[in-house]
Amino acid sequence: MTEKTTEELEQLRDLIDGVDQQLLHLLRKRLDLVAQVGAVKHGAGLPIYAPEREAAMLAKRREEAEAIGIQPQLIEDVLRRLMRESYLNEKDVGFKQVREDLGKVVIVGGNGQLGRLFGQMLNLSGYQVVSLDKDDWHQSETLFADAGLVLVTVPIGVTCDVIREKLSNLPADCILADLTSIKSAPLDAMMTVHSGPVVGLHPMFGPDVGSFAKQVVVVCHGRGEGKYQWLLEQIKIWGARIVEAEAERHDKAMQLVQAMRHFCTFVYGLNLCREGVDMENLLLFSSPIYRLELAMVGRLFAQNPELYADIIFAQRDSFNVISDYLANFTDALKVIENQDRDTFIKQFNEVSQWFGELAPQFRNESRSMLQSVNDLKSH
Ligand SMILES: C=C(O[C@@H]1C=C(C(=O)O)C=C[C@H]1O)C(=O)O
């Protein structure tokens, strides 16, 4: 580099630093305004997530960007990232308490990760929350005496036993709810032991989400809906979407969404491990999609094996669903064995047609994910 080039670059880079610093101050200002919005919502009991406002704002900013020669997608990406930050900041203000005369909330399994998350959200909404874990059963009678809600979030394998053996003496009008990732069996158990309001919930996300905004919570109604409607309203204020489902339909979907998904990921990791793959080498040659795939697989093995065993072993029928997959895999493998390129292309087109409009939609969604993966690289 010549001295002139170095000097020119330095000057321009100083100017860019100045602009970035202005951006920082603007971000500070935006975060402060969002915090004020949070306080107003808290007072009025409005949900943290306002999809119409977001859509209108994004459309307007995209238009304005285009008018001054900026790619609309750039401002959309930036704003979406900022809105994610908003949800976290609004959360800190707390939430309106929908039901003020509830009495205690007892979280059975309250020291687990999901139990802690729900405890925190209920606390931020003004409820008195107590946790009851394995070693605390001797206190259960006093804790349950004035409980308005008992929320069960213990490992799937012991959920029904805990419900049957420990929760048969709740106050008559106490709401009994669970957060288990299967719904039929726990719901049946809760209906059997308790004659008051009963509801099954399944948060479709892990405990590491920073906020409930845009997350889905599945609800399987048990009995006395009017008595626990406030709880669903409370969850909506946290920003989540409530999806109502029959327990059987939910459980069937979980065979694919959870058992099959996690089992395939497990086998993928098992295969890499048994083949003794040189990961350094793979990472060096990774395309963005492969890097993303490795991230998805690798993250499984950074978590608790018990949790995944619970999910995969939760329903016997998952075995059949996974066996079907194996049969399809074996069939498809024959296509390679026979070097039958035409059949491969024919089958590819069939599946592509079957996906229909979703295929291009998924391509667009994955494009921005892949770009984010690339952005994370530092060399
Ligand atoms: C700040 C608000 O809350 C959320 C965050 C938004 C933002 O950061 O611009 C917009 C809409 C809401 O989902 C709001 O409602 O205006």
The ligand as an SDF file (V2000), in Angstrom:
LIG
                    3D

 16 16  0  0  0  0  0  0  0  0999 V2000
  -41.8740   -0.7790   20.7750 C   0  0  0  0  0  0  0  0  0  0  0  0
  -42.9620   -1.5570   20.6160 C   0  0  0  0  0  0  0  0  0  0  0  0
  -42.9900   -2.9240   20.9460 O   0  0  0  0  0  0  0  0  0  0  0  0
  -42.5060   -3.9410   20.0690 C   0  0  0  0  0  0  0  0  0  0  0  0
  -41.2530   -3.4980   19.4710 C   0  0  0  0  0  0  0  0  0  0  0  0
  -41.2680   -2.6730   18.3640 C   0  0  0  0  0  0  0  0  0  0  0  0
  -40.0410   -1.9000   17.9720 C   0  0  0  0  0  0  0  0  0  0  0  0
  -38.9650   -2.1690   18.4930 O   0  0  0  0  0  0  0  0  0  0  0  0
  -40.1560   -0.9790   17.1470 O   0  0  0  0  0  0  0  0  0  0  0  0
  -42.4360   -2.5850   17.6150 C   0  0  0  0  0  0  0  0  0  0  0  0
  -43.5740   -3.2930   17.9160 C   0  0  0  0  0  0  0  0  0  0  0  0
  -43.6380   -4.2100   19.0660 C   0  0  0  0  0  0  0  0  0  0  0  0
  -43.6530   -5.5560   18.6320 O   0  0  0  0  0  0  0  0  0  0  0  0
  -44.2490   -0.9810   20.1200 C   0  0  0  0  0  0  0  0  0  0  0  0
  -45.3020   -1.6230   20.3160 O   0  0  0  0  0  0  0  0  0  0  0  0
  -44.2090    0.1000   19.5460 O   0  0  0  0  0  0  0  0  0  0  0  0
  1  2  2  0
  2  3  1  0
  2 14  1  0
  3  4  1  0
  4  5  1  0
  4 12  1  0
  5  6  2  0
  6  7  1  0
  6 10  1  0
  7  8  2  0
  7  9  1  0
 10 11  2  0
 11 12  1  0
 12 13  1  0
 14 15  2  0
 14 16  1  0
M  END
$$$$
